[in-house]
């Protein structure tokens, strides 16, 4: 079974600095997607960035980028020029290959709480 | 596109009562998911609908839980004979059928349930 591990329950970063959140996963599949979701205190989760496993190029969205190491099964999120609004829970998520039941399986890590210090 | 909405946002009930939550997905999203999230944890999958068909149910979904999506649009999640262990945030997410972002789930704000 696939698993997603976020080993940092909490991280802090100074405003305008860079922070990296870690995520590792375990799978035997070759076709999958990885996501980072942000859940602010209001608790509505929004997508930050996604990565297709077959793409070697790391995804980038403005100040957010990932370091995808497929062989190591690692998917870290780098936030550059951190802003106060980045403070939130960040969840790493894995989407499986297509299942015979007609869907995909989505598995989430336990999250990392990011604090941004002014 | 007004996003995924959920109602109510908060629910307090007494143990043994039945509760029902509603999720309205983004229009034209034919895939709909229910998750449960407890404090300090990530969302745990409960069930999945494609149109009106419930294609997948987690073992977490005991007999007291039932979900429907009668016309392939909104969905309801009912918990019968609530227990204190049911206290959690219940999240709904939808996903489009096609398009560049069809792999991405769009989440609602959740319904926070407290069972006393």
Interface residues (C-beta under 8 A of the other chain):
Chain A: X4 X33 X35 X37 X42 X43 X44 X45 X46 X47 X50 X52 X91 X93 X95 X99 X101 X102 X103 X104 X105 X106 X107 X108 X109 X110 X111
Chain B: X31 X33 X40 X41 X42 X43 X44 X45 X48 X50 X55 X56 X89 X91 X103 X104 X105 X106 X107 X108 X109 X110
